[in-house]
Amino acid sequence: MNIEAPGVEAGFSARMGSPDRDGSLERDGWLIGRQVLPAELVRRVRQPLVAALQAEGLVEPSPAGADRVRWTGGVEDARRHRNGSGVTTWYRDELVFLPLVQDGHIRRVVEDLWGRPSLLWANTAAFLKVPDASSPDRSEWIGHADGWQDAGIGGPGDHFDLWVPLTDIGPCEGSLAFHTGSHRERADRYPRTSHGVGPVQVADEGWDVAGYAVGDAVLFRPDIVHSSAVNTGPDLRIAVVFRGQAADLPLPPAAGMSWDRTQAMSTTESCVLALLATRPDDGWTYRELMFAFAPAGMVGRYLPLPSPGQLSRSDVLSQAVDILMARGAITRTDRAARYDGAGLHSYFLTEAGRQAAEEWLATPTRLVAELMTVVPLRLALARGGSADLAGMIRSQLACLDHLEESAHQRPPGEDGIRRSWRRATVRGCRDVLATAGSATIDR
């Protein structure tokens, strides 16, 4: 049991520039970053949410400090704006948190604390914690381990949550509570209290809690048992959570499209650029891009469909186009009115976009899981444009030599079926390259 007090830290505390070199995140399951985000930027993304609540007469300035918000609503108000509805849904859908994401602030905090290159998913969420007297449903306070990472590639240790408080929070004012180290043992051995994590539960059930100021953040593994502490104070707790994964793993469809324009481009973004490169003078309309991403299209025939309940192809494509515009990789111009009088937009590459497309096409795929999807896709897009197809094939073959060597080794914990799959996938990719290059490479 641990409640943060002067001289006592719950979990491992770090500051910007002090990555988790001693493996504290792996050991404890959570890591505190003190003043790792610009406080003024955090206040900026808090203000629209507070203004929306003020417009309904539910909050007012708190006498306890400028970074606190006094809750004046009741139980029904709290129920209407509970997590996943009301103002929290609006906050997510309107991308109010964008200033923290688009220029890489969140990703850099994760990388600095974790010590691993990272990619953000799009499943950002805002969370409110009203004072206990106004709480409509205590059953939501059940301790749990997350499951969103199951839709990703890799293990729980390859994924992360970054919890960012938008208000100052005391240890028992709606703070996060953790069962330190629970990710290393069976989660069902730990209490899953349905009556809230308050001071008594912290003392009796082994929860660890801490207080936070605006500018702090908490990095934690999604498989650690966690909950929110009871809000014993009079002020509303506001926080937002960002999720993501290690950058050395491919992004799954469930990841969606991150709005971090400094983050490495996703496969979807790169495909859009490579498509535009096939018709650099004429451009592509959004409808034409949609056809290319359809299951029978130039891109869609190679990339797997998103799983049920995840983003559709049109959602992913729309976000990719918007992000590429924000990156300055593409431009949009009005196309002359068609015979039916409908005007259309056409998208064209900028010089930066052209260079990014060429770099993506020329870079060999090093992930076995993408050899039979991304490699054929790149070959098809290269043939449709002016890329150096022969050079692409040579560099990918050289990469396969290394992958084939590692495919014959047996990493710890890997069974024979997966090892056979890796070898077969490498061989299959060689066949694809041989077919694509038979009329191209002078043998």
ROVO-108211 format. One line per field, with one value per residue (C-alpha): residue in one letter; z, y, x; residue number from 0. Coordinates in steps of 0.02 Angstrom, whole numbers, plus 32768, in hexadecimal, padded with zeros to 4 digits. Layout:
<pts>
resn: a:...
c3: Z:...
c2: Y:...
c1: X:...
resi: NUM:...
</pts>
This chain:
<pts>
resn: m:n:i:e:a:p:g:v:e:a:g:f:s:a:r:m:g:s:p:d:r:d:g:s:l:e:r:d:g:w:l:i:g:r:q:v:l:p:a:e:l:v:r:r:v:r:q:p:l:v:a:a:l:q:a:e:g:l:v:e:p:s:p:a:g:a:d:r:v:r:w:t:g:g:v:e:d:a:r:r:h:r:n:g:s:g:v:t:t:w:y:r:d:e:l:v:f:l:p:l:v:q:d:g:h:i:r:r:v:v:e:d:l:w:g:r:p:s:l:l:w:a:n:t:a:a:f:l:k:v:p:d:a:s:s:p:d:r:s:e:w:i:g:h:a:d:g:w:q:d:a:g:i:g:g:p:g:d:h:f:d:l:w:v:p:l:t:d:i:g:p:c:e:g:s:l:a:f:h:t:g:s:h:r:e:r:a:d:r:y:p:r:t:s:h:g:v:g:p:v:q:v:a:d:e:g:w:d:v:a:g:y:a:v:g:d:a:v:l:f:r:p:d:i:v:h:s:s:a:v:n:t:g:p:d:l:r:i:a:v:v:f:r:g:q:a:a:d:l:p:l:p:p:a:a:g:m:s:w:d:r:t:q:a:m:s:t:t:e:s:c:v:l:a:l:l:a:t:r:p:d:d:g:w:t:y:r:e:l:m:f:a:f:a:p:a:g:m:v:g:r:y:l:p:l:p:s:p:g:q:l:s:r:s:d:v:l:s:q:a:v:d:i:l:m:a:r:g:a:i:t:r:t:d:r:a:a:r:y:d:g:a:g:l:h:s:y:f:l:t:e:a:g:r:q:a:a:e:e:w:l:a:t:p:t:r:l:v:a:e:l:m:t:v:v:p:l:r:l:a:l:a:r:g:g:s:a:d:l:a:g:m:i:r:s:q:l:a:c:l:d:h:l:e:e:s:a:h:q:r:p:p:g:e:d:g:i:r:r:s:w:r:r:a:t:v:r:g:c:r:d:v:l:a:t:a:g:s:a:t:i:d:r
c3: 8000:7FD4:7FD7:7F96:801A:8028:800A:7FD5:7F1F:7EE3:7E51:7E01:7DE7:7D55:7D04:7C4D:7C11:7C8D:7C31:7C89:7C7F:7D18:7CDA:7D5D:7CE5:7CC3:7D7D:7DC7:7D32:7D41:7D3B:7D70:7D05:7D66:7D02:7C5C:7BFB:7BE7:7C6A:7BFD:7B70:7BE7:7C22:7B6D:7B48:7BED:7BCE:7B49:7BB6:7C4F:7BE6:7BAA:7C5D:7C96:7C0E:7C63:7D10:7D4C:7D7F:7DBF:7DED:7E87:7F1A:7F31:7E99:7DE2:7DA9:7E03:7DD1:7E53:7E28:7E42:7DE8:7E2E:7E15:7D75:7D2C:7D51:7D02:7C64:7C52:7C8F:7C33:7B7F:7B73:7B7B:7B81:7B82:7AD9:7A94:7AD1:7A76:79D5:79C3:79DE:7A66:7AA4:79FC:7A39:7AAA:7A1A:7971:7990:79E9:7AA0:7ADF:7A77:7AB0:7B67:7B4F:7AF6:7B76:7C0A:7BBA:7B57:7ABD:7A18:7A1C:79B1:79ED:79CE:79AF:7A44:7AB2:7B3A:7BBD:7C6D:7CF2:7DAA:7E0A:7EC8:7F1E:7F57:7EA1:7E5B:7E00:7DF5:7E62:7DFD:7D80:7E02:7DEC:7DE3:7D3B:7CBC:7C0E:7B77:7AE6:7AC5:7A94:79E9:79D0:799B:7A24:7ADD:7B64:7B88:7AD7:7AFA:7B70:7BBD:7BE3:7C60:7C63:7CEE:7CB1:7D64:7E05:7E62:7F14:7F35:7F64:7EF3:7E5F:7E3F:7DEB:7E5D:7E31:7E72:7E57:7E01:7DDD:7D24:7D56:7DB0:7D91:7D91:7DDF:7E7F:7E9E:7EEA:7E6E:7EE4:7EB1:7F3A:7F03:7F31:7FC8:8059:80AB:800E:7FF4:80A3:80A2:7FED:7FBA:7F3C:7F14:7EF0:7ED4:7EBD:7E1C:7DDC:7D30:7CC4:7D12:7CB9:7CE6:7C6F:7C93:7C47:7C0F:7C68:7D17:7D8A:7DA1:7DD2:7DFE:7EB4:7F04:7EF1:7FA7:7F7D:7F3B:7E93:7DED:7DB0:7CF4:7C99:7BEB:7BBC:7B21:7AE6:7A71:7A4F:7A2B:7981:794E:7937:78A7:78CF:78CC:7882:7933:794F:78DB:78A0:791C:7909:7936:7899:78D8:78E9:7865:77DA:77E0:7752:7720:7711:76AE:7639:7615:75E9:7578:7521:7500:74B9:7431:73E8:7421:73A0:73A6:745F:74B1:74EF:7597:753D:74D7:7574:75C1:752B:753D:75F5:75D4:75E7:752B:7515:74F6:75B1:75FF:75AB:760F:76B6:772D:775A:7808:7886:78B0:7922:78EF:787A:77CA:7734:770E:77C0:77B8:770B:773B:77D3:776D:76ED:7776:77CE:772C:770E:77BD:779D:76FE:7696:7623:75E4:75AC:7516:74C7:742B:739F:73AC:7361:72E4:7372:73BB:7453:7480:74C5:7525:74E4:7551:751A:7566:75A9:7596:7649:7621:7584:75E5:766D:75EB:7599:7641:7676:75D1:75D9:768F:76A0:7713:77AC:7805:77D9:77FB:776B:76E9:7690:769C:7699:7623:7596:75B3:759E:7500:74B6:74DF:749E:73F8:73EB:7400:73D6:746B:7457:745A:743C:74CB:753D:7517:7535:75DD:7616:75E4:764B:76DE:76C7:76D8:7789:77B1:7770:77DF:7879:7846:7861:7913:79A1:7A12:7AC7:7AD6:7A1C:79E7:794A:78F2:78F8:78C3:782D:7802:7804:7790:7719:7715:76E6:765B:761B:7613:75AC:752F:7524:7505:7482:7423:742D:73F6:736F:72E4:733D:7381:7307:7347
c2: 8000:80AB:8159:81DD:8256:82C7:8257:81C2:8192:811A:80BA:80FB:81B6:81FF:82A7:82D4:8293:8201:8167:80C5:807E:800E:7FB8:8003:8004:7F4B:7F27:7F97:7FAA:8067:80FF:81B4:8241:82E4:8385:832F:8393:8451:8485:8511:8497:8423:84B6:84E1:8437:843B:84E2:84AD:841D:848C:8511:848E:845A:8510:8533:84B1:84F9:845C:84A3:8545:8581:852A:8590:8508:8540:8573:84C0:847C:8483:847F:8407:8454:83D2:8341:8286:8292:830F:8298:8207:826C:8295:81F1:81A7:817D:81F5:82AC:8323:8297:8259:830A:8325:8289:82A3:835B:8333:83B6:835F:837B:83FD:8378:82FC:834A:838F:82F5:832C:828E:8217:8268:825A:81A0:8184:81E8:818A:80DD:80E5:8095:80E5:80EC:8100:8145:80F3:815B:8118:81B1:81C9:824D:821C:827F:8252:82B0:82C1:8224:8273:828F:81E9:8191:80E2:8099:7FF8:8054:8057:7FA1:7F80:7F39:7F19:7F62:7EF8:7F73:7F37:7E8A:7ED4:7EFF:7EA0:7E6D:7E57:7ECB:7F05:7F4C:7FBF:8051:80C7:817A:81C9:8287:82E6:838A:83C6:83BD:831E:82E2:8228:8207:8287:8215:81E9:8149:80B3:8020:7F74:7F83:7EEA:7E9A:7E87:7E05:7D97:7D5F:7DF8:7D9C:7D89:7E42:7E99:7EDC:7F4D:7F88:8009:807B:808D:8100:8113:8074:800D:8054:801B:7F72:7F38:7F70:7FF8:807C:812E:81D5:828C:82EA:839B:83E1:83B2:8305:8261:81A9:8124:8076:7FCA:7FA2:7EFA:7F3F:7F3D:7FF1:8058:810A:813E:8183:8240:8275:832D:83B0:83CB:8373:8309:8312:82A3:8264:81C0:819F:80EF:80A6:8027:800C:804F:7FAF:7F56:7F73:7FD8:7F6D:7FAC:7FC6:804E:80C4:815F:81C7:8284:8292:82E0:82C4:8209:8190:817F:80EC:8070:80C1:816D:8129:80CD:816F:81C5:8136:8137:81F2:81D4:8165:81FD:8293:830B:82D9:82BB:8247:8271:822D:81BA:8171:8156:80FD:8087:8062:8035:7FCA:7F0C:7EF6:7F97:7FB2:7FC3:7F66:7EC0:7EB6:7F05:7EA2:7EE7:7F32:7EBC:7ED0:7F63:7FBC:8050:8034:804F:80F4:8133:8105:8151:81F2:8208:81DF:8266:82E7:82BC:82C3:8370:83A2:835C:83C3:8324:8340:83D2:83DE:843F:8452:83EC:8437:8413:836D:8354:8341:83E9:839D:83E4:836E:8383:8339:830F:8328:8305:8390:837F:833E:82C0:8286:8268:820B:819B:8172:814D:80D9:807A:8066:802D:7F6E:7F1E:7ED3:7E8D:7DDA:7DFD:7E7C:7E1A:7DD7:7E77:7F13:7ECE:7E9E:7F43:7FA6:7F46:7F6A:8023:802E:7FE2:8062:80F2:811B:80CA:8061:7FB6:7F57:7FB2:7F8E:7ED4:7ECC:7F25:7EB8:7E19:7E50:7E6D:7DC0:7D71:7DB5:7D88:7CD7:7CC0:7CFA:7C90:7BF3:7C28:7C07:7C9D:7C74:7C44:7C2B:7B86:7B22:7B5A:7C11:7BEC:7B89:7C19:7C94:7C27:7C0A:7CC4:7CF1:7C6E:7CAD:7D5E:7D22:7CD6:7D7A:7DDB:7D5E:7D70:7E2E:7E39:7DB3:7E32:7EC2:7E8A:7E5B:7DB3
c1: 8000:8041:7FF5:806A:80A4:813D:81D2:8168:8146:80C2:810B:81A9:81B3:8213:822C:8243:82EA:82EC:82AF:8282:8332:8321:8283:820F:817C:8194:81A8:811F:80AC:809E:810E:80F1:8135:8141:812A:814A:80C7:80BB:803B:7FF6:7FD5:7F77:7F0E:7EEA:7E9E:7E3E:7DEA:7D69:7D2B:7D1B:7CC2:7C44:7C1F:7C15:7B95:7B25:7B44:7B9E:7C47:7C90:7D3F:7D82:7DC2:7E46:7EA9:7EA9:7EC9:7E31:7D79:7CED:7C5E:7BB1:7B47:7AE4:7AD4:7A6D:7AE8:7B77:7B18:7AFA:7BB3:7BFA:7C8D:7C61:7BCE:7BA4:7C36:7CB7:7C79:7C76:7D28:7D64:7D02:7D32:7DEB:7DFA:7E97:7EEE:7F6D:7FBA:7FC8:7FE4:8092:80D2:80C7:8072:80DB:817D:8149:8127:81CB:822D:81E3:81D9:827A:8229:81F2:8135:809A:7FF4:7F4C:7EB1:7E4C:7E64:7DE1:7DB4:7D7F:7D24:7D1E:7C98:7C99:7C5C:7BB9:7B86:7BC0:7B30:7B76:7BFE:7C05:7C73:7CFE:7D2C:7DE6:7E16:7E9E:7E84:7E5D:7E6D:7F20:7EDF:7EB4:7F6C:8006:807F:8064:8020:80D1:80D9:8045:8028:7FAA:7FDD:7F65:7F6C:7F11:7EC7:7EAB:7F0E:7EE1:7EFE:7F1E:7E68:7E16:7DF3:7EA9:7EE1:7EFA:7F6A:7F92:804D:8096:7FEC:8018:809A:801B:7F6B:7EFC:7E6A:7ECE:7EBB:7E24:7DA7:7D4B:7C9D:7C8F:7D1C:7DD2:7DD3:7E4C:7E0A:7E22:7ED0:7EFE:7EA6:7EB2:7F60:7F37:7FBC:7F84:7FDB:7FB1:7FD2:7FE4:7FBF:8056:806B:8043:8038:807A:8039:8029:7F78:7F7C:7F9B:7F02:7ECB:7E34:7E07:7E08:7D6B:7D63:7D55:7D6B:7CF1:7D48:7D31:7DC2:7DE1:7E5E:7E80:7ED5:7F3E:7F66:7FE5:806D:8125:8158:81B2:810B:8090:7FF5:7F57:7EB2:7E71:7EF4:7E99:7EF4:7F57:7F52:800A:8051:8102:80E5:8124:80A5:802D:8020:7F7B:7FCA:805C:7FE4:7F87:802B:8062:7FB8:7FC5:8074:802A:7FCF:8035:7FEC:7F34:7F1C:7E9D:7DEF:7DB7:7D3C:7DCA:7E30:7D9A:7D91:7E4B:7E34:7D99:7DB3:7DCC:7E2F:7EE7:7F0A:7E79:7EA0:7F42:7F19:7EA8:7DFE:7DEA:7D9B:7CE2:7CC2:7D61:7D75:7D35:7DA5:7D4E:7D6C:7E25:7E3A:7DE2:7E51:7EED:7EC3:7EA3:7F46:7FAA:7F62:7F98:8046:8055:806E:7FD8:7F71:7EBC:7E7C:7DD1:7DB6:7D4E:7C94:7C60:7BD5:7B58:7B8C:7BE0:7C8A:7D0E:7DAF:7E4F:7EE5:7F98:8043:80AF:816A:8173:80EB:8144:81E4:8186:8132:81D8:8229:819B:819E:825C:8263:8260:81E0:8234:819B:8170:80B8:80B6:8118:807E:8017:8084:8109:808F:8035:80D6:8101:8056:8060:8112:80DE:8052:80CC:817F:81D7:8274:8222:82C3:8319:8285:8290:834B:8340:82AD:830A:83A0:832C:82DF:838B:8394:82DF:82F9:838F:832F:8298:82FF:8327:82AE:828F:8260:81AA:818B:813E:8163:80C5:80F4:81A6:8166:80F1:8182:81E9:8157:812E:81E1:81E0:8139:817A:820F:8196:8136:81D6:8210:816C:816F:8225:822C:8212:8268:830F:8397:83D2
resi: 0:1:2:3:4:5:6:7:8:9:10:11:12:13:14:15:16:17:18:19:20:21:22:23:24:25:26:27:28:29:30:31:32:33:34:35:36:37:38:39:40:41:42:43:44:45:46:47:48:49:50:51:52:53:54:55:56:57:58:59:60:61:62:63:64:65:66:67:68:69:70:71:72:73:74:75:76:77:78:79:80:81:82:83:84:85:86:87:88:89:90:91:92:93:94:95:96:97:98:99:100:101:102:103:104:105:106:107:108:109:110:111:112:113:114:115:116:117:118:119:120:121:122:123:124:125:126:127:128:129:130:131:132:133:134:135:136:137:138:139:140:141:142:143:144:145:146:147:148:149:150:151:152:153:154:155:156:157:158:159:160:161:162:163:164:165:166:167:168:169:170:171:172:173:174:175:176:177:178:179:180:181:182:183:184:185:186:187:188:189:190:191:192:193:194:195:196:197:198:199:200:201:202:203:204:205:206:207:208:209:210:211:212:213:214:215:216:217:218:219:220:221:222:223:224:225:226:227:228:229:230:231:232:233:234:235:236:237:238:239:240:241:242:243:244:245:246:247:248:249:250:251:252:253:254:255:256:257:258:259:260:261:262:263:264:265:266:267:268:269:270:271:272:273:274:275:276:277:278:279:280:281:282:283:284:285:286:287:288:289:290:291:292:293:294:295:296:297:298:299:300:301:302:303:304:305:306:307:308:309:310:311:312:313:314:315:316:317:318:319:320:321:322:323:324:325:326:327:328:329:330:331:332:333:334:335:336:337:338:339:340:341:342:343:344:345:346:347:348:349:350:351:352:353:354:355:356:357:358:359:360:361:362:363:364:365:366:367:368:369:370:371:372:373:374:375:376:377:378:379:380:381:382:383:384:385:386:387:388:389:390:391:392:393:394:395:396:397:398:399:400:401:402:403:404:405:406:407:408:409:410:411:412:413:414:415:416:417:418:419:420:421:422:423:424:425:426:427:428:429:430:431:432:433:434:435:436:437:438:439:440:441:442
</pts>
